[in-house]
Amino acid sequence: MTYNAGSYGTNTSKHSIFATFSRGHTPAIIPIYQALRGYPGVEIPIDHSVGTLGLAWTPRSMEPISFNRSYSRSGHYDGLNRDNYHLLTATRVEKVVFKGKTAEGVEISPRWPEAHEGKGKGKGKINGKGSGKRVIRARKEIVLSAGAIHTPQILQLSGIGPASLLKQTKIPVIVDLPGVGANLQDHAYQPAVQFNLNTTLPPIEAFLFGPGLNLMLGLPGISPTRYQSLAASYLSQSPSEFLPKHIHPTIIAGYAQQQRLYAAGMLDKNFAFSATGVGALPVAAPQLMHGLSRGTVTLNLSSPLSEPIVDYRFASNPLDLDIVAENIKFYRRFYTGPDSTLRQYVDLTLGESQPGKGYQSDEGLKGWLRENLVPSVYHPSGTAAKMAREWGGVVNEGLEVYGVKGLSVVDTSIFPTIPGAATSMTVYAVAEKAADLIKARAVVVVGL
């Protein structure tokens, strides 16, 4: 999870403490680091980004001196001066326009009348015209990069998606692709496990401004006594059992492939099911990195151009709650178990403040999670997946949409399964690869 430094980035009075916090060496974080490095099942890999999970310092998307955050404007837009670059703000893409099965352009409209009269890189107006709906024509290819929520919406509005859905909205079907809007995944956020302390600790700015101390664990590390039975339970499920009713057979076939891989991953200590940003005592807020449930993104039938209907369907597969409950039990053992070095800081009389002493049984924990678990940490993925078309895929290996020409997708919607990490860097890697693919397609080969 990356935090925006905000006003702290220009507050020079903070710079003296940044020098300390940037190393993470604060009295509040040292005890938890020391406790984790010797805890059963927790490794400290030299580089945890190459396949070995465990406890590691992870960088932030911030400039190390001023602590200004790196993002698309500072990293890309500021200072850009190209005549062929046009950024239209306050503008929405209504649909992709086709001639037969070839994408020719995109239909856009301003969110308010003056939206296309503003200043920016390149020309302020489109085709010299004022505000209103218009079509921007593409000479070679259209790249759709609207994210895992709006990419499927635009595809559906353009006539690419489940034919049954499109017919209900009277949108002409260009390509019947049932996978558009299916397979929605995200990382789920579990409210923090918290304990009452018997001591006063320093503030936790080390977590906010320094490199993040991050603990990533596979299911064997989270639940050493149950991981095998959980994997067996998952593998025994019918692939369609917890998917939406009346789902297309190709979606079921694709999920069956995911199920086979995930069941094996549940037995692998280096397949991430939990990631916890470790700040300081006495809080642990793990994220579920690989949920087993699958959601949907569909057009609003009563108003297709409004925001789409997003149904995360989290915990529709009940094993999701079992896994998150095991996360809670892991941190209970870690903070207050007989072998814990952190027991000395916990007020064992008052004990746990959240979820609390009233939630001890598995069913009690799962009931608490149903009321409190957040199904998204803003990493939606998978709704235009790069899979075989017969498995519910939407784009091929070249990221081109099946069944049409001149249209590709480059965003988190192409991930068949969500990465076991924050999605930003993975998207950067996809974009770099996509740039090479698109450039290669654009080359005109001249005959000898």
Secondary structure by P-SEA (a helix, b strand, c coil): cccccccccccccaaaaaaaaaaccccccaaaaaaaaaccccccccccccccccbbbbbcccccccccccccccccccccccccbbbbccccccbbbbccccccbbbbbbccccccccccccccccccccccbbbbbbccbbbbcccaaaaaaaaaaaccccaaaaaaacccccccccccccbbbbbbbcccbbbbbcccccccccccccccbbbbbcccccccccaaaaaaaaaaccccccccccccaaaaaaaaaaaaaaaaaaacccccccccccccccbbbbbbcccccccccccccccccccccccccccccaaaaaaaaaaaaaaaaacccccccccccccccccccccccccccaaaaaaaaaacccccccccccccccccccccccccccccccccccccccccccccccccccaaaaaaaaaaaaaaaaaaaacccccc
